[in-house]
Amino acid sequence: MSLPSAKHDALFRLLVADPCRAEAILRDHLPAGIVSRLDPDHPPEHLEGTAIDGEGQSSQADAIFRVRLAGGGDARVYILLEHKSGIDARTPLQLMRYMLRLWQADLDDSASGDGKLTPILPVVFYHGRGPWTPPLSIQEMIRAPEGLEHPARDFGRYSLVDLGEISPHLMSRNADARAALLAMARAFADTLTEEDEDILVAGIADTEFGRYLLRYVMGQLSLSLDQLTAALARTAPGMQEKQEKEALVGTIAETLLAEGKAVGIAEGKAEGLKAGEARGLARGEAKGKAEGKAETLGHLLERRFGPLPRDIETRIAAAAPDRIEAWLDAVLDAPDLAAVFAEGRPH
């Protein structure tokens, strides 16, 4: 349930896996001249992006779409989407490798045999810590002597979408896409505004995408339960939806806590968890903050079984760290309060 090592890639690929979100992103971030040519009656077709290079190694573009152009006929264009969370000077070459493989497959599958290639429009979404500095085309990478510059200056050129330079409400017309793009844009930010929090919780839902977005928001952006609950109270249109989303938030938080992961990922903090607020359990806090763990246990018990009897509170307060660890393990699957504290459970 914890975030994978390629957490940013995973979020981006889940984001564009849905046709509605993908179409919204393409219409929001492709050049205006291209958007005006897209056929509104044919949604983007998501293609398999994995390819094998000459050395037998697998590589995968983040997303490849085939789109139709308006005006009839079979005019098609490939849209190649790539995501970067850090500076990569080799980006033009990476994109060109994907493009060459697409064109090779095009020629292999072509029934006409005319040798013509389908246009490919590469777009890079960037959300790193600093401004994007690599060249935007292979041509810009070439150090040519004076007088030998290549005339085709746009050869291998791609469009750049720097998420850090876009206002949150302008990131996408689709609420899910807007939430995911903002999450990536704030992946390395120190603080979030209430506006940011409200946009982020709009993407929370009991779907594969919504659950992963929530884990990303809690794990990468360090949003606490209190912040998420407050944002839900501000934005949820109905009580039922608010309760459903709060339950989902609680489930993800409990799972992260059970894994011993810090929802805050704030290195060096040793505050412990306060009333389920998973911001302080930094990596390496295995030395033990008994008070923080006891508060976490009490919070999870109350979420599952209601207000705690005084004798249970006293027992938790006096328990050794290893005993509290055992109760934390038990709280997620125990059928009732008594089962958590059963003497027969291993410690």
C-alpha positions in Angstrom: 0.0 0.0 0.0 3.0 2.3 0.3 4.1 4.4 -2.6 6.3 2.6 -5.2 9.8 3.8 -6.0 8.6 5.3 -9.2 5.7 7.1 -7.4 5.5 10.1 -9.8 5.5 7.9 -12.9 2.8 5.7 -11.4 0.5 8.7 -10.7 1.0 10.2 -14.1 0.3 6.8 -15.9 -2.9 6.3 -13.8 -3.9 9.9 -14.6 -3.7 9.4 -18.4 -5.1 5.8 -18.4 -8.6 7.1 -18.3 -9.9 8.3 -21.7 -11.8 11.3 -20.3 -8.9 12.6 -18.3 -6.5 12.0 -21.2 -8.7 13.9 -23.6 -9.0 16.8 -21.1 -5.2 17.0 -20.7 -4.6 16.9 -24.4 -7.1 19.7 -25.0 -5.7 21.7 -22.1 -2.0 21.4 -23.0 -1.5 20.7 -26.7 -0.7 23.8 -28.9 -3.9 25.6 -29.8 -3.4 25.0 -33.5 -3.4 21.3 -32.9 -6.4 21.3 -30.5 -8.5 23.1 -33.1 -7.8 20.3 -35.5 -8.8 17.4 -33.3 -11.9 15.4 -34.2 -14.4 15.8 -31.3 -16.2 12.6 -32.3 -13.2 10.3 -31.8 -11.6 10.3 -28.3 -7.8 9.7 -28.1 -6.8 6.0 -28.5 -4.3 4.9 -25.8 -1.5 2.8 -27.3 0.9 0.4 -25.7 4.1 2.3 -24.9 6.5 -0.5 -24.2 9.3 -1.1 -26.7 12.5 -3.3 -26.9 15.7 -1.5 -27.9 18.6 -2.9 -29.9 20.2 -4.4 -26.8 17.1 -6.3 -25.7 16.2 -3.9 -22.9 12.6 -2.8 -22.3 11.6 0.9 -22.1 8.3 2.5 -21.8 6.9 5.9 -22.7 4.6 7.3 -20.1 1.7 7.6 -22.6 1.2 7.4 -26.4 -2.2 8.3 -28.0 -3.4 8.1 -31.5 -5.9 11.0 -32.4 -7.9 11.7 -35.4 -8.1 15.1 -37.1 -11.4 16.7 -38.0 -12.4 17.0 -41.6 -13.0 13.4 -42.6 -10.6 10.9 -44.0 -8.1 9.0 -42.0 -5.8 11.8 -40.9 -4.1 10.6 -37.7 -1.5 12.0 -35.4 0.4 10.4 -32.5 0.7 12.3 -29.2 3.6 11.2 -27.1 3.4 12.3 -23.4 6.4 12.0 -21.1 6.6 13.1 -17.5 9.8 14.4 -15.7 10.2 15.1 -12.0 13.8 16.1 -12.4 16.1 17.7 -15.0 17.1 15.3 -17.7 19.5 16.6 -20.4 18.9 13.5 -22.5 15.2 14.1 -22.9 15.3 14.9 -26.7 17.2 11.7 -27.4 14.8 9.6 -25.2 11.8 11.0 -27.0 13.4 10.4 -30.4 14.0 6.7 -29.5 10.2 6.4 -28.8 9.4 8.2 -32.0 11.7 6.0 -34.1 10.1 2.9 -32.7 6.6 4.2 -33.4 7.5 5.0 -36.9 9.1 1.6 -37.4 5.9 -0.1 -36.2 4.0 2.2 -38.5 5.9 1.0 -41.5 5.7 -2.6 -40.5 1.9 -2.4 -40.1 1.2 -0.1 -43.1 -0.9 -1.8 -45.8 -0.2 0.9 -48.3 3.6 0.5 -48.4 4.0 4.1 -49.4 6.7 4.7 -46.8 4.9 7.7 -45.3 5.2 8.4 -41.6 2.5 9.6 -39.2 3.2 12.9 -37.5 4.2 12.6 -33.8 3.8 15.4 -31.3 5.9 14.9 -28.1 4.9 16.8 -24.9 6.9 16.7 -21.7 5.2 17.4 -18.4 7.7 18.7 -15.8 7.3 19.3 -12.1 10.8 19.4 -10.6 12.3 21.6 -8.0 13.8 24.2 -10.4 13.3 25.6 -13.9 13.6 23.3 -16.9 17.0 23.9 -18.5 17.6 21.1 -21.0 17.2 21.8 -24.8 13.8 21.4 -26.4 15.1 19.6 -29.5 17.9 17.4 -30.7 19.0 20.2 -33.0 19.7 22.4 -29.9 21.9 19.6 -28.5 24.2 19.6 -31.6 27.3 21.8 -31.4 27.8 22.7 -35.0 30.6 24.8 -36.4 29.6 28.2 -37.8 28.1 27.8 -41.2 27.1 24.2 -40.7 24.0 24.7 -38.6 21.2 22.4 -39.5 18.4 24.4 -41.2 15.6 22.4 -39.7 15.7 24.0 -36.2 12.5 22.2 -35.1 13.8 18.7 -35.7 13.0 16.5 -32.8 11.4 19.4 -30.9 8.9 18.8 -28.1 6.4 21.0 -26.2 7.1 21.6 -22.5 4.4 21.9 -19.8 6.1 23.2 -16.7 3.4 22.5 -14.0 5.2 24.8 -11.5 4.4 27.7 -13.8 0.7 27.1 -14.2 -2.1 28.4 -11.9 -3.9 25.4 -10.2 -7.3 26.1 -11.7 -5.8 26.3 -15.2 -4.1 22.9 -15.1 -7.1 21.0 -16.5 -10.8 21.3 -17.1 -11.1 17.8 -15.6 -11.3 17.7 -11.8 -9.4 14.4 -11.4 -6.7 15.5 -13.9 -6.4 18.9 -12.2 -5.9 17.2 -8.8 -3.2 14.8 -10.1 -1.3 17.5 -12.0 -1.4 19.8 -8.9 -0.2 16.9 -6.7 2.8 16.5 -9.0 3.4 20.3 -9.1 3.5 20.4 -5.3 5.5 17.2 -4.9 8.5 19.2 -3.6 6.7 22.2 -2.1 7.1 23.1 1.6 3.6 24.3 2.1 0.1 24.0 0.6 -2.7 26.6 0.5 -6.3 25.8 1.3 -7.0 26.3 -2.4 -4.5 23.5 -3.1 -6.0 21.2 -0.5 -9.5 21.8 -1.9 -8.4 20.9 -5.5 -6.5 17.8 -4.3 -9.4 16.3 -2.3 -11.7 16.7 -5.4 -9.8 13.7 -6.9 -10.3 11.4 -3.9 -12.6 8.5 -4.8 -12.9 4.8 -4.2 -11.3 4.0 -7.5 -7.7 2.8 -8.4 -6.8 6.3 -9.5 -8.5 8.0 -6.5 -6.9 5.7 -3.9 -3.5 6.1 -5.4 -3.9 9.9 -5.6 -4.8 9.9 -1.9 -1.7 7.8 -0.9 0.4 10.1 -3.0 -1.1 13.2 -1.4 -0.6 11.8 2.2 2.8 10.2 1.5 4.5 12.8 -0.8 2.7 16.0 0.1 2.5 15.2 3.9 -1.2 16.1 4.2 -2.6 15.2 7.6 -5.9 13.7 8.4 -7.0 17.1 9.9 -6.1 19.0 6.7 -7.9 16.4 4.5 -11.0 16.4 6.7 -11.2 20.2 6.8 -10.9 20.3 3.0 -13.6 17.7 2.6 -15.8 19.8 4.9 -15.3 22.8 2.6 -15.7 21.0 -0.7 -17.9 17.9 -0.4 -21.3 18.8 -2.0 -23.3 16.3 0.2 -23.0 14.7 3.6 -23.0 11.2 2.1 -20.1 11.9 -0.3 -18.2 13.6 2.6 -18.7 10.6 4.8 -17.6 8.2 2.1 -14.5 10.2 1.4 -13.7 10.6 5.1 -14.0 6.8 5.5 -11.6 6.3 2.5 -9.1 8.8 4.0 -9.2 6.9 7.3 -8.7 3.5 5.7 -5.6 4.7 3.7 -4.2 6.4 6.8 -4.6 3.3 9.0 -3.0 1.2 6.3 0.0 3.5 6.1 0.3 3.6 9.8 0.1 -0.2 10.0 3.1 -0.4 7.6 5.0 1.9 9.9 5.3 4.5 7.1 5.4 8.2 7.9 2.6 9.9 6.1 4.6 13.1 6.6 7.9 11.8 5.3 9.5 14.6 7.2 13.1 13.4 7.8 14.4 14.0 11.3 11.1 14.7 13.0 10.5 12.8 16.2 7.2 14.2 17.4 5.3 10.9 16.9 1.7 10.8 15.8 -0.8 13.1 17.5 -4.5 11.9 17.2 -3.8 10.0 14.0 -1.9 12.9 12.4 0.7 11.1 10.5 3.2 13.8 9.9 5.9 13.2 12.5 6.9 9.5 12.0 10.1 10.1 10.1 12.1 7.2 8.6 14.2 5.7 11.3 11.9 6.5 14.2 12.2 2.9 15.3 14.0 4.1 18.4 10.5 4.5 19.8 8.3 7.4 20.8 6.1 5.5 23.2 3.8 8.5 23.7 3.2 9.1 20.0 2.5 5.4 19.4 0.1 5.3 22.3 -1.8 8.2 20.9 -1.9 6.6 17.5 -3.2 3.4 19.0 -5.9 5.2 20.9 -7.0 7.1 17.8 -7.3 4.0 15.7 -9.2 2.2 18.4 -11.7 5.0 18.7 -12.2 5.0 15.0 -13.0 1.3 15.0 -14.8 0.8 18.3 -15.9 4.1 19.7 -14.9 5.9 22.9 -12.5 3.9 25.0 -13.1 2.7 28.6 -10.9 4.4 31.3 -9.2 1.1 32.1 -8.1 0.6 28.5 -6.7 4.1 28.4 -4.8 3.5 31.6 -3.5 0.2 30.2 -2.2 1.8 27.0 -0.5 4.6 28.9 1.4 2.2 31.1 2.3 -0.3 28.3 5.8 -0.9 27.0 6.6 0.0 23.4 6.7 -3.6 22.2 3.2 -4.3 23.7 1.8 -1.2 21.9 3.4 -2.4 18.7 1.5 -5.7 19.1 -1.8 -3.9 19.7 -1.2 -1.7 16.7 -0.8 -4.9 14.6 -4.0 -6.2 16.0 -6.3 -3.2 15.7 -6.9 -3.5 12.0 -8.3 -7.0 11.9 -9.6 -7.6 15.4 -13.4 -8.2 15.5 -13.9 -6.2 18.8 -12.0 -4.2 21.4 -11.5 -7.2 23.6 -9.8 -9.2 20.9 -7.1 -6.4 20.5 -6.1 -6.9 24.1 -6.5 -10.6 24.4 -3.7 -12.1 26.5 -3.1 -14.9 24.0 -2.0 -12.6 21.2 1.8 -12.7 20.5 3.7 -9.6 21.4 
